[in-house]
Amino acid sequence: MSKKDMKAYWKENLGYLAILLSIWFLVSYVFGILLVDQLNSIKMGGFKLGFWFAQQGSMYVFVILIFVYVKLMNKLDKKYGVDE
């Protein structure tokens, strides 16, 4: 793998990380803390939506993002020929 390819690989990897961490920040911090009062006016499964995001949603989203990251990285590894 050439230096140019390595830089391109890490640039894409860091781009994926930035996007996925931004989504997690949005769900856990913005929805779970900053917008909790506005979201509490909506009910989901008998619970206020703000409460759900603060207690459950951020964890579910984090686990989903892990699987998304694995899928993206497997695709990226194949693209650059570093897959197993």
HTML snippet that shows the backbone in 3Dmol.js (N, CA, C, O; Angstrom):
<script src="https://3Dmol.org/build/3Dmol-min.js"></script>
<div id="view" style="width:600px;height:400px;position:relative"></div>
<script>
const pdb = `
ATOM      1  N   MET A   1       0.849  -1.173   0.000  1.00  0.00           N
ATOM      2  CA  MET A   1       0.000   0.000   0.000  1.00  0.00           C
ATOM      3  C   MET A   1       0.899   1.242   0.000  1.00  0.00           C
ATOM      4  O   MET A   1       1.775   1.380   0.853  1.00  0.00           O
ATOM      5  N   SER A   2       0.682   2.108  -0.927  1.00  0.00           N
ATOM      6  CA  SER A   2       1.520   3.306  -1.037  1.00  0.00           C
ATOM      7  C   SER A   2       1.115   4.347   0.015  1.00  0.00           C
ATOM      8  O   SER A   2       0.044   4.268   0.616  1.00  0.00           O
ATOM      9  N   LYS A   3       1.998   5.313   0.213  1.00  0.00           N
ATOM     10  CA  LYS A   3       1.701   6.388   1.179  1.00  0.00           C
ATOM     11  C   LYS A   3       0.447   7.147   0.787  1.00  0.00           C
ATOM     12  O   LYS A   3      -0.346   7.540   1.643  1.00  0.00           O
ATOM     13  N   LYS A   4       0.274   7.351  -0.510  1.00  0.00           N
ATOM     14  CA  LYS A   4      -0.909   8.062  -0.999  1.00  0.00           C
ATOM     15  C   LYS A   4      -2.187   7.290  -0.646  1.00  0.00           C
ATOM     16  O   LYS A   4      -3.179   7.873  -0.208  1.00  0.00           O
ATOM     17  N   ASP A   5      -2.142   5.974  -0.846  1.00  0.00           N
ATOM     18  CA  ASP A   5      -3.294   5.133  -0.511  1.00  0.00           C
ATOM     19  C   ASP A   5      -3.553   5.117   0.993  1.00  0.00           C
ATOM     20  O   ASP A   5      -4.702   5.143   1.433  1.00  0.00           O
ATOM     21  N   MET A   6      -2.469   5.074   1.783  1.00  0.00           N
ATOM     22  CA  MET A   6      -2.630   5.075   3.237  1.00  0.00           C
ATOM     23  C   MET A   6      -3.282   6.366   3.718  1.00  0.00           C
ATOM     24  O   MET A   6      -4.157   6.337   4.583  1.00  0.00           O
ATOM     25  N   LYS A   7      -2.864   7.490   3.163  1.00  0.00           N
ATOM     26  CA  LYS A   7      -3.464   8.775   3.538  1.00  0.00           C
ATOM     27  C   LYS A   7      -4.930   8.827   3.134  1.00  0.00           C
ATOM     28  O   LYS A   7      -5.769   9.308   3.896  1.00  0.00           O
ATOM     29  N   ALA A   8      -5.242   8.337   1.942  1.00  0.00           N
ATOM     30  CA  ALA A   8      -6.633   8.324   1.475  1.00  0.00           C
ATOM     31  C   ALA A   8      -7.486   7.407   2.359  1.00  0.00           C
ATOM     32  O   ALA A   8      -8.626   7.737   2.686  1.00  0.00           O
ATOM     33  N   TYR A   9      -6.930   6.264   2.737  1.00  0.00           N
ATOM     34  CA  TYR A   9      -7.624   5.319   3.614  1.00  0.00           C
ATOM     35  C   TYR A   9      -7.967   5.985   4.945  1.00  0.00           C
ATOM     36  O   TYR A   9      -9.110   5.924   5.397  1.00  0.00           O
ATOM     37  N   TRP A  10      -6.975   6.622   5.569  1.00  0.00           N
ATOM     38  CA  TRP A  10      -7.210   7.238   6.871  1.00  0.00           C
ATOM     39  C   TRP A  10      -8.109   8.464   6.776  1.00  0.00           C
ATOM     40  O   TRP A  10      -8.851   8.767   7.710  1.00  0.00           O
ATOM     41  N   LYS A  11      -8.045   9.164   5.657  1.00  0.00           N
ATOM     42  CA  LYS A  11      -8.934  10.299   5.466  1.00  0.00           C
ATOM     43  C   LYS A  11     -10.393   9.834   5.417  1.00  0.00           C
ATOM     44  O   LYS A  11     -11.266  10.442   6.036  1.00  0.00           O
ATOM     45  N   GLU A  12     -10.644   8.760   4.680  1.00  0.00           N
ATOM     46  CA  GLU A  12     -12.005   8.207   4.625  1.00  0.00           C
ATOM     47  C   GLU A  12     -12.431   7.664   5.981  1.00  0.00           C
ATOM     48  O   GLU A  12     -13.569   7.860   6.408  1.00  0.00           O
ATOM     49  N   ASN A  13     -11.515   6.981   6.651  1.00  0.00           N
ATOM     50  CA  ASN A  13     -11.814   6.428   7.972  1.00  0.00           C
ATOM     51  C   ASN A  13     -12.193   7.548   8.944  1.00  0.00           C
ATOM     52  O   ASN A  13     -13.190   7.437   9.658  1.00  0.00           O
ATOM     53  N   LEU A  14     -11.415   8.608   8.974  1.00  0.00           N
ATOM     54  CA  LEU A  14     -11.709   9.720   9.875  1.00  0.00           C
ATOM     55  C   LEU A  14     -13.007  10.426   9.484  1.00  0.00           C
ATOM     56  O   LEU A  14     -13.712  10.944  10.350  1.00  0.00           O
ATOM     57  N   GLY A  15     -13.323  10.453   8.209  1.00  0.00           N
ATOM     58  CA  GLY A  15     -14.595  11.014   7.764  1.00  0.00           C
ATOM     59  C   GLY A  15     -15.768  10.205   8.300  1.00  0.00           C
ATOM     60  O   GLY A  15     -16.749  10.764   8.789  1.00  0.00           O
ATOM     61  N   TYR A  16     -15.656   8.877   8.204  1.00  0.00           N
ATOM     62  CA  TYR A  16     -16.695   8.007   8.766  1.00  0.00           C
ATOM     63  C   TYR A  16     -16.845   8.245  10.263  1.00  0.00           C
ATOM     64  O   TYR A  16     -17.958   8.378  10.772  1.00  0.00           O
ATOM     65  N   LEU A  17     -15.710   8.298  10.964  1.00  0.00           N
ATOM     66  CA  LEU A  17     -15.758   8.520  12.408  1.00  0.00           C
ATOM     67  C   LEU A  17     -16.423   9.849  12.762  1.00  0.00           C
ATOM     68  O   LEU A  17     -17.236   9.913  13.684  1.00  0.00           O
ATOM     69  N   ALA A  18     -16.081  10.899  12.035  1.00  0.00           N
ATOM     70  CA  ALA A  18     -16.660  12.215  12.308  1.00  0.00           C
ATOM     71  C   ALA A  18     -18.177  12.195  12.121  1.00  0.00           C
ATOM     72  O   ALA A  18     -18.912  12.745  12.940  1.00  0.00           O
ATOM     73  N   ILE A  19     -18.639  11.570  11.059  1.00  0.00           N
ATOM     74  CA  ILE A  19     -20.079  11.506  10.810  1.00  0.00           C
ATOM     75  C   ILE A  19     -20.788  10.679  11.872  1.00  0.00           C
ATOM     76  O   ILE A  19     -21.804  11.109  12.418  1.00  0.00           O
ATOM     77  N   LEU A  20     -20.258   9.493  12.168  1.00  0.00           N
ATOM     78  CA  LEU A  20     -20.904   8.618  13.136  1.00  0.00           C
ATOM     79  C   LEU A  20     -20.886   9.206  14.543  1.00  0.00           C
ATOM     80  O   LEU A  20     -21.873   9.095  15.269  1.00  0.00           O
ATOM     81  N   LEU A  21     -19.785   9.824  14.934  1.00  0.00           N
ATOM     82  CA  LEU A  21     -19.734  10.452  16.257  1.00  0.00           C
ATOM     83  C   LEU A  21     -20.641  11.673  16.332  1.00  0.00           C
ATOM     84  O   LEU A  21     -21.181  11.981  17.395  1.00  0.00           O
ATOM     85  N   SER A  22     -20.811  12.360  15.229  1.00  0.00           N
ATOM     86  CA  SER A  22     -21.740  13.493  15.202  1.00  0.00           C
ATOM     87  C   SER A  22     -23.180  13.019  15.401  1.00  0.00           C
ATOM     88  O   SER A  22     -23.958  13.652  16.116  1.00  0.00           O
ATOM     89  N   ILE A  23     -23.521  11.916  14.770  1.00  0.00           N
ATOM     90  CA  ILE A  23     -24.863  11.347  14.960  1.00  0.00           C
ATOM     91  C   ILE A  23     -25.059  10.957  16.417  1.00  0.00           C
ATOM     92  O   ILE A  23     -26.102  11.245  17.003  1.00  0.00           O
ATOM     93  N   TRP A  24     -24.058  10.303  17.004  1.00  0.00           N
ATOM     94  CA  TRP A  24     -24.167   9.888  18.402  1.00  0.00           C
ATOM     95  C   TRP A  24     -24.285  11.107  19.315  1.00  0.00           C
ATOM     96  O   TRP A  24     -25.080  11.093  20.255  1.00  0.00           O
ATOM     97  N   PHE A  25     -23.513  12.152  19.057  1.00  0.00           N
ATOM     98  CA  PHE A  25     -23.592  13.382  19.838  1.00  0.00           C
ATOM     99  C   PHE A  25     -24.990  13.992  19.724  1.00  0.00           C
ATOM    100  O   PHE A  25     -25.570  14.419  20.723  1.00  0.00           O
ATOM    101  N   LEU A  26     -25.518  14.028  18.524  1.00  0.00           N
ATOM    102  CA  LEU A  26     -26.843  14.595  18.302  1.00  0.00           C
ATOM    103  C   LEU A  26     -27.897  13.843  19.113  1.00  0.00           C
ATOM    104  O   LEU A  26     -28.728  14.454  19.785  1.00  0.00           O
ATOM    105  N   VAL A  27     -27.855  12.525  19.045  1.00  0.00           N
ATOM    106  CA  VAL A  27     -28.857  11.713  19.741  1.00  0.00           C
ATOM    107  C   VAL A  27     -28.674  11.776  21.251  1.00  0.00           C
ATOM    108  O   VAL A  27     -29.647  11.969  21.980  1.00  0.00           O
ATOM    109  N   SER A  28     -27.450  11.618  21.730  1.00  0.00           N
ATOM    110  CA  SER A  28     -27.237  11.520  23.177  1.00  0.00           C
ATOM    111  C   SER A  28     -27.246  12.876  23.873  1.00  0.00           C
ATOM    112  O   SER A  28     -27.853  13.014  24.935  1.00  0.00           O
ATOM    113  N   TYR A  29     -26.597  13.862  23.306  1.00  0.00           N
ATOM    114  CA  TYR A  29     -26.485  15.157  23.988  1.00  0.00           C
ATOM    115  C   TYR A  29     -27.607  16.118  23.604  1.00  0.00           C
ATOM    116  O   TYR A  29     -28.285  16.667  24.472  1.00  0.00           O
ATOM    117  N   VAL A  30     -27.798  16.317  22.309  1.00  0.00           N
ATOM    118  CA  VAL A  30     -28.792  17.294  21.861  1.00  0.00           C
ATOM    119  C   VAL A  30     -30.207  16.802  22.171  1.00  0.00           C
ATOM    120  O   VAL A  30     -30.987  17.516  22.802  1.00  0.00           O
ATOM    121  N   PHE A  31     -30.546  15.569  21.723  1.00  0.00           N
ATOM    122  CA  PHE A  31     -31.891  15.068  21.973  1.00  0.00           C
ATOM    123  C   PHE A  31     -32.098  14.692  23.441  1.00  0.00           C
ATOM    124  O   PHE A  31     -33.166  14.939  24.001  1.00  0.00           O
ATOM    125  N   GLY A  32     -31.085  14.098  24.060  1.00  0.00           N
ATOM    126  CA  GLY A  32     -31.224  13.596  25.431  1.00  0.00           C
ATOM    127  C   GLY A  32     -31.101  14.654  26.504  1.00  0.00           C
ATOM    128  O   GLY A  32     -31.566  14.438  27.623  1.00  0.00           O
ATOM    129  N   ILE A  33     -30.482  15.809  26.203  1.00  0.00           N
ATOM    130  CA  ILE A  33     -30.277  16.832  27.232  1.00  0.00           C
ATOM    131  C   ILE A  33     -30.856  18.181  26.810  1.00  0.00           C
ATOM    132  O   ILE A  33     -31.682  18.751  27.522  1.00  0.00           O
ATOM    133  N   LEU A  34     -30.430  18.689  25.667  1.00  0.00           N
ATOM    134  CA  LEU A  34     -30.821  20.051  25.281  1.00  0.00           C
ATOM    135  C   LEU A  34     -32.274  20.160  24.823  1.00  0.00           C
ATOM    136  O   LEU A  34     -32.952  21.136  25.145  1.00  0.00           O
ATOM    137  N   LEU A  35     -32.751  19.176  24.083  1.00  0.00           N
ATOM    138  CA  LEU A  35     -34.119  19.235  23.565  1.00  0.00           C
ATOM    139  C   LEU A  35     -35.098  18.363  24.340  1.00  0.00           C
ATOM    140  O   LEU A  35     -36.190  18.070  23.852  1.00  0.00           O
ATOM    141  N   VAL A  36     -34.718  17.950  25.535  1.00  0.00           N
ATOM    142  CA  VAL A  36     -35.542  17.008  26.290  1.00  0.00           C
ATOM    143  C   VAL A  36     -36.929  17.576  26.589  1.00  0.00           C
ATOM    144  O   VAL A  36     -37.912  16.839  26.521  1.00  0.00           O
ATOM    145  N   ASP A  37     -37.034  18.840  26.912  1.00  0.00           N
ATOM    146  CA  ASP A  37     -38.342  19.417  27.237  1.00  0.00           C
ATOM    147  C   ASP A  37     -39.267  19.428  26.025  1.00  0.00           C
ATOM    148  O   ASP A  37     -40.452  19.115  26.145  1.00  0.00           O
ATOM    149  N   GLN A  38     -38.736  19.785  24.866  1.00  0.00           N
ATOM    150  CA  GLN A  38     -39.550  19.789  23.653  1.00  0.00           C
ATOM    151  C   GLN A  38     -39.957  18.367  23.255  1.00  0.00           C
ATOM    152  O   GLN A  38     -41.085  18.139  22.818  1.00  0.00           O
ATOM    153  N   LEU A  39     -39.041  17.422  23.408  1.00  0.00           N
ATOM    154  CA  LEU A  39     -39.333  16.038  23.035  1.00  0.00           C
ATOM    155  C   LEU A  39     -40.280  15.361  24.014  1.00  0.00           C
ATOM    156  O   LEU A  39     -40.973  14.412  23.648  1.00  0.00           O
ATOM    157  N   ASN A  40     -40.318  15.841  25.264  1.00  0.00           N
ATOM    158  CA  ASN A  40     -41.196  15.239  26.261  1.00  0.00           C
ATOM    159  C   ASN A  40     -42.674  15.457  25.943  1.00  0.00           C
ATOM    160  O   ASN A  40     -43.529  14.800  26.538  1.00  0.00           O
ATOM    161  N   SER A  41     -42.985  16.345  25.038  1.00  0.00           N
ATOM    162  CA  SER A  41     -44.383  16.548  24.651  1.00  0.00           C
ATOM    163  C   SER A  41     -44.877  15.407  23.742  1.00  0.00           C
ATOM    164  O   SER A  41     -46.075  15.291  23.486  1.00  0.00           O
ATOM    165  N   ILE A  42     -43.958  14.576  23.262  1.00  0.00           N
ATOM    166  CA  ILE A  42     -44.298  13.439  22.393  1.00  0.00           C
ATOM    167  C   ILE A  42     -44.163  12.161  23.216  1.00  0.00           C
ATOM    168  O   ILE A  42     -43.182  11.983  23.939  1.00  0.00           O
ATOM    169  N   LYS A  43     -45.147  11.277  23.106  1.00  0.00           N
ATOM    170  CA  LYS A  43     -45.100   9.993  23.822  1.00  0.00           C
ATOM    171  C   LYS A  43     -44.709   8.874  22.868  1.00  0.00           C
ATOM    172  O   LYS A  43     -45.114   8.858  21.706  1.00  0.00           O
ATOM    173  N   MET A  44     -43.915   7.939  23.380  1.00  0.00           N
ATOM    174  CA  MET A  44     -43.500   6.767  22.595  1.00  0.00           C
ATOM    175  C   MET A  44     -43.556   5.553  23.514  1.00  0.00           C
ATOM    176  O   MET A  44     -42.791   5.468  24.475  1.00  0.00           O
ATOM    177  N   GLY A  45     -44.439   4.632  23.232  1.00  0.00           N
ATOM    178  CA  GLY A  45     -44.572   3.441  24.075  1.00  0.00           C
ATOM    179  C   GLY A  45     -44.960   3.774  25.497  1.00  0.00           C
ATOM    180  O   GLY A  45     -44.581   3.062  26.427  1.00  0.00           O
ATOM    181  N   GLY A  46     -45.712   4.845  25.680  1.00  0.00           N
ATOM    182  CA  GLY A  46     -46.141   5.242  27.016  1.00  0.00           C
ATOM    183  C   GLY A  46     -45.142   6.111  27.758  1.00  0.00           C
ATOM    184  O   GLY A  46     -45.431   6.575  28.862  1.00  0.00           O
ATOM    185  N   PHE A  47     -43.982   6.338  27.179  1.00  0.00           N
ATOM    186  CA  PHE A  47     -42.958   7.166  27.815  1.00  0.00           C
ATOM    187  C   PHE A  47     -42.753   8.449  27.032  1.00  0.00           C
ATOM    188  O   PHE A  47     -42.973   8.491  25.821  1.00  0.00           O
ATOM    189  N   LYS A  48     -42.335   9.483  27.722  1.00  0.00           N
ATOM    190  CA  LYS A  48     -42.006  10.732  27.042  1.00  0.00           C
ATOM    191  C   LYS A  48     -40.770  10.505  26.167  1.00  0.00           C
ATOM    192  O   LYS A  48     -39.820   9.838  26.576  1.00  0.00           O
ATOM    193  N   LEU A  49     -40.798  11.067  24.965  1.00  0.00           N
ATOM    194  CA  LEU A  49     -39.715  10.822  24.001  1.00  0.00           C
ATOM    195  C   LEU A  49     -38.370  11.354  24.497  1.00  0.00           C
ATOM    196  O   LEU A  49     -37.338  10.730  24.251  1.00  0.00           O
ATOM    197  N   GLY A  50     -38.363  12.486  25.185  1.00  0.00           N
ATOM    198  CA  GLY A  50     -37.117  13.014  25.735  1.00  0.00           C
ATOM    199  C   GLY A  50     -36.505  12.065  26.746  1.00  0.00           C
ATOM    200  O   GLY A  50     -35.292  11.857  26.763  1.00  0.00           O
ATOM    201  N   PHE A  51     -37.355  11.488  27.594  1.00  0.00           N
ATOM    202  CA  PHE A  51     -36.893  10.499  28.571  1.00  0.00           C
ATOM    203  C   PHE A  51     -36.330   9.280  27.847  1.00  0.00           C
ATOM    204  O   PHE A  51     -35.288   8.748  28.228  1.00  0.00           O
ATOM    205  N   TRP A  52     -37.035   8.838  26.788  1.00  0.00           N
ATOM    206  CA  TRP A  52     -36.582   7.672  26.046  1.00  0.00           C
ATOM    207  C   TRP A  52     -35.205   7.900  25.437  1.00  0.00           C
ATOM    208  O   TRP A  52     -34.337   7.033  25.526  1.00  0.00           O
ATOM    209  N   PHE A  53     -34.997   9.079  24.812  1.00  0.00           N
ATOM    210  CA  PHE A  53     -33.685   9.376  24.223  1.00  0.00           C
ATOM    211  C   PHE A  53     -32.608   9.400  25.297  1.00  0.00           C
ATOM    212  O   PHE A  53     -31.512   8.882  25.083  1.00  0.00           O
ATOM    213  N   ALA A  54     -32.900   9.988  26.436  1.00  0.00           N
ATOM    214  CA  ALA A  54     -31.904  10.089  27.501  1.00  0.00           C
ATOM    215  C   ALA A  54     -31.569   8.731  28.103  1.00  0.00           C
ATOM    216  O   ALA A  54     -30.413   8.473  28.441  1.00  0.00           O
ATOM    217  N   GLN A  55     -32.567   7.857  28.242  1.00  0.00           N
ATOM    218  CA  GLN A  55     -32.346   6.588  28.936  1.00  0.00           C
ATOM    219  C   GLN A  55     -32.038   5.416  28.018  1.00  0.00           C
ATOM    220  O   GLN A  55     -31.235   4.552  28.371  1.00  0.00           O
ATOM    221  N   GLN A  56     -32.662   5.372  26.850  1.00  0.00           N
ATOM    222  CA  GLN A  56     -32.523   4.206  25.977  1.00  0.00           C
ATOM    223  C   GLN A  56     -31.974   4.541  24.599  1.00  0.00           C
ATOM    224  O   GLN A  56     -31.099   3.848  24.081  1.00  0.00           O
ATOM    225  N   GLY A  57     -32.491   5.599  24.019  1.00  0.00           N
ATOM    226  CA  GLY A  57     -32.192   5.912  22.630  1.00  0.00           C
ATOM    227  C   GLY A  57     -30.727   6.055  22.323  1.00  0.00           C
ATOM    228  O   GLY A  57     -30.254   5.541  21.309  1.00  0.00           O
ATOM    229  N   SER A  58     -29.993   6.743  23.177  1.00  0.00           N
ATOM    230  CA  SER A  58     -28.575   6.952  22.899  1.00  0.00           C
ATOM    231  C   SER A  58     -27.798   5.635  22.928  1.00  0.00           C
ATOM    232  O   SER A  58     -26.846   5.459  22.168  1.00  0.00           O
ATOM    233  N   MET A  59     -28.197   4.720  23.792  1.00  0.00           N
ATOM    234  CA  MET A  59     -27.514   3.417  23.835  1.00  0.00           C
ATOM    235  C   MET A  59     -27.825   2.586  22.597  1.00  0.00           C
ATOM    236  O   MET A  59     -26.935   1.968  22.012  1.00  0.00           O
ATOM    237  N   TYR A  60     -29.105   2.578  22.201  1.00  0.00           N
ATOM    238  CA  TYR A  60     -29.484   1.836  20.995  1.00  0.00           C
ATOM    239  C   TYR A  60     -28.774   2.399  19.772  1.00  0.00           C
ATOM    240  O   TYR A  60     -28.246   1.649  18.951  1.00  0.00           O
ATOM    241  N   VAL A  61     -28.766   3.706  19.657  1.00  0.00           N
ATOM    242  CA  VAL A  61     -28.114   4.338  18.511  1.00  0.00           C
ATOM    243  C   VAL A  61     -26.621   4.026  18.515  1.00  0.00           C
ATOM    244  O   VAL A  61     -26.045   3.777  17.456  1.00  0.00           O
ATOM    245  N   PHE A  62     -25.984   4.035  19.682  1.00  0.00           N
ATOM    246  CA  PHE A  62     -24.562   3.723  19.767  1.00  0.00           C
ATOM    247  C   PHE A  62     -24.286   2.308  19.265  1.00  0.00           C
ATOM    248  O   PHE A  62     -23.339   2.097  18.507  1.00  0.00           O
ATOM    249  N   VAL A  63     -25.091   1.345  19.675  1.00  0.00           N
ATOM    250  CA  VAL A  63     -24.897  -0.043  19.233  1.00  0.00           C
ATOM    251  C   VAL A  63     -25.117  -0.155  17.721  1.00  0.00           C
ATOM    252  O   VAL A  63     -24.364  -0.846  17.036  1.00  0.00           O
ATOM    253  N   ILE A  64     -26.136   0.517  17.205  1.00  0.00           N
ATOM    254  CA  ILE A  64     -26.389   0.504  15.760  1.00  0.00           C
ATOM    255  C   ILE A  64     -25.205   1.124  15.017  1.00  0.00           C
ATOM    256  O   ILE A  64     -24.784   0.616  13.977  1.00  0.00           O
ATOM    257  N   LEU A  65     -24.669   2.225  15.555  1.00  0.00           N
ATOM    258  CA  LEU A  65     -23.532   2.884  14.911  1.00  0.00           C
ATOM    259  C   LEU A  65     -22.293   2.004  14.892  1.00  0.00           C
ATOM    260  O   LEU A  65     -21.485   2.095  13.967  1.00  0.00           O
ATOM    261  N   ILE A  66     -22.132   1.156  15.897  1.00  0.00           N
ATOM    262  CA  ILE A  66     -21.011   0.212  15.904  1.00  0.00           C
ATOM    263  C   ILE A  66     -21.118  -0.723  14.701  1.00  0.00           C
ATOM    264  O   ILE A  66     -20.138  -0.947  13.991  1.00  0.00           O
ATOM    265  N   PHE A  67     -22.316  -1.268  14.476  1.00  0.00           N
ATOM    266  CA  PHE A  67     -22.511  -2.174  13.345  1.00  0.00           C
ATOM    267  C   PHE A  67     -22.336  -1.446  12.008  1.00  0.00           C
ATOM    268  O   PHE A  67     -21.773  -2.004  11.066  1.00  0.00           O
ATOM    269  N   VAL A  68     -22.814  -0.213  11.927  1.00  0.00           N
ATOM    270  CA  VAL A  68     -22.638   0.588  10.718  1.00  0.00           C
ATOM    271  C   VAL A  68     -21.150   0.820  10.471  1.00  0.00           C
ATOM    272  O   VAL A  68     -20.685   0.711   9.336  1.00  0.00           O
ATOM    273  N   TYR A  69     -20.402   1.140  11.527  1.00  0.00           N
ATOM    274  CA  TYR A  69     -18.968   1.378  11.384  1.00  0.00           C
ATOM    275  C   TYR A  69     -18.243   0.117  10.904  1.00  0.00           C
ATOM    276  O   TYR A  69     -17.364   0.193  10.045  1.00  0.00           O
ATOM    277  N   VAL A  70     -18.606  -1.025  11.451  1.00  0.00           N
ATOM    278  CA  VAL A  70     -17.985  -2.284  11.028  1.00  0.00           C
ATOM    279  C   VAL A  70     -18.253  -2.528   9.545  1.00  0.00           C
ATOM    280  O   VAL A  70     -17.349  -2.905   8.800  1.00  0.00           O
ATOM    281  N   LYS A  71     -19.486  -2.312   9.125  1.00  0.00           N
ATOM    282  CA  LYS A  71     -19.830  -2.514   7.713  1.00  0.00           C
ATOM    283  C   LYS A  71     -19.055  -1.542   6.821  1.00  0.00           C
ATOM    284  O   LYS A  71     -18.517  -1.939   5.788  1.00  0.00           O
ATOM    285  N   LEU A  72     -18.999  -0.272   7.220  1.00  0.00           N
ATOM    286  CA  LEU A  72     -18.264   0.723   6.443  1.00  0.00           C
ATOM    287  C   LEU A  72     -16.774   0.394   6.371  1.00  0.00           C
ATOM    288  O   LEU A  72     -16.155   0.531   5.316  1.00  0.00           O
ATOM    289  N   MET A  73     -16.208  -0.035   7.480  1.00  0.00           N
ATOM    290  CA  MET A  73     -14.778  -0.334   7.501  1.00  0.00           C
ATOM    291  C   MET A  73     -14.448  -1.585   6.697  1.00  0.00           C
ATOM    292  O   MET A  73     -13.403  -1.644   6.049  1.00  0.00           O
ATOM    293  N   ASN A  74     -15.323  -2.584   6.731  1.00  0.00           N
ATOM    294  CA  ASN A  74     -15.095  -3.767   5.898  1.00  0.00           C
ATOM    295  C   ASN A  74     -15.099  -3.383   4.425  1.00  0.00           C
ATOM    296  O   ASN A  74     -14.273  -3.867   3.651  1.00  0.00           O
ATOM    297  N   LYS A  75     -16.021  -2.521   4.041  1.00  0.00           N
ATOM    298  CA  LYS A  75     -16.089  -2.041   2.656  1.00  0.00           C
ATOM    299  C   LYS A  75     -14.836  -1.232   2.309  1.00  0.00           C
ATOM    300  O   LYS A  75     -14.275  -1.393   1.225  1.00  0.00           O
ATOM    301  N   LEU A  76     -14.399  -0.368   3.219  1.00  0.00           N
ATOM    302  CA  LEU A  76     -13.207   0.445   3.001  1.00  0.00           C
ATOM    303  C   LEU A  76     -11.951  -0.428   2.907  1.00  0.00           C
ATOM    304  O   LEU A  76     -11.089  -0.195   2.059  1.00  0.00           O
ATOM    305  N   ASP A  77     -11.856  -1.424   3.776  1.00  0.00           N
ATOM    306  CA  ASP A  77     -10.713  -2.338   3.740  1.00  0.00           C
ATOM    307  C   ASP A  77     -10.618  -3.055   2.392  1.00  0.00           C
ATOM    308  O   ASP A  77      -9.531  -3.193   1.831  1.00  0.00           O
ATOM    309  N   LYS A  78     -11.762  -3.508   1.877  1.00  0.00           N
ATOM    310  CA  LYS A  78     -11.757  -4.174   0.577  1.00  0.00           C
ATOM    311  C   LYS A  78     -11.351  -3.214  -0.534  1.00  0.00           C
ATOM    312  O   LYS A  78     -10.629  -3.584  -1.460  1.00  0.00           O
ATOM    313  N   LYS A  79     -11.827  -1.968  -0.428  1.00  0.00           N
ATOM    314  CA  LYS A  79     -11.505  -0.965  -1.441  1.00  0.00           C
ATOM    315  C   LYS A  79     -10.001  -0.751  -1.539  1.00  0.00           C
ATOM    316  O   LYS A  79      -9.473  -0.575  -2.637  1.00  0.00           O
ATOM    317  N   TYR A  80      -9.303  -0.764  -0.406  1.00  0.00           N
ATOM    318  CA  TYR A  80      -7.867  -0.501  -0.391  1.00  0.00           C
ATOM    319  C   TYR A  80      -7.025  -1.786  -0.288  1.00  0.00           C
ATOM    320  O   TYR A  80      -5.802  -1.720  -0.158  1.00  0.00           O
ATOM    321  N   GLY A  81      -7.679  -2.941  -0.345  1.00  0.00           N
ATOM    322  CA  GLY A  81      -6.946  -4.198  -0.358  1.00  0.00           C
ATOM    323  C   GLY A  81      -6.299  -4.573   0.956  1.00  0.00           C
ATOM    324  O   GLY A  81      -5.274  -5.254   0.964  1.00  0.00           O
ATOM    325  N   VAL A  82      -6.871  -4.147   2.062  1.00  0.00           N
ATOM    326  CA  VAL A  82      -6.311  -4.515   3.369  1.00  0.00           C
ATOM    327  C   VAL A  82      -7.291  -5.369   4.169  1.00  0.00           C
ATOM    328  O   VAL A  82      -7.189  -5.463   5.393  1.00  0.00           O
ATOM    329  N   ASP A  83      -8.243  -5.992   3.468  1.00  0.00           N
ATOM    330  CA  ASP A  83      -9.206  -6.851   4.171  1.00  0.00           C
ATOM    331  C   ASP A  83      -8.563  -8.190   4.482  1.00  0.00           C
ATOM    332  O   ASP A  83      -7.534  -8.563   3.919  1.00  0.00           O
ATOM    333  N   GLU A  84      -9.204  -8.893   5.394  1.00  0.00           N
ATOM    334  CA  GLU A  84      -8.666 -10.188   5.826  1.00  0.00           C
ATOM    335  C   GLU A  84      -9.186 -11.302   4.962  1.00  0.00           C
ATOM    336  O   GLU A  84      -8.840 -12.463   5.178  1.00  0.00           O
TER     337      GLU A  84
END
`;
const viewer = $3Dmol.createViewer("view");
viewer.addModel(pdb, "pdb");
viewer.setStyle({}, {cartoon: {color: "spectrum"}});
viewer.zoomTo();
viewer.render();
</script>
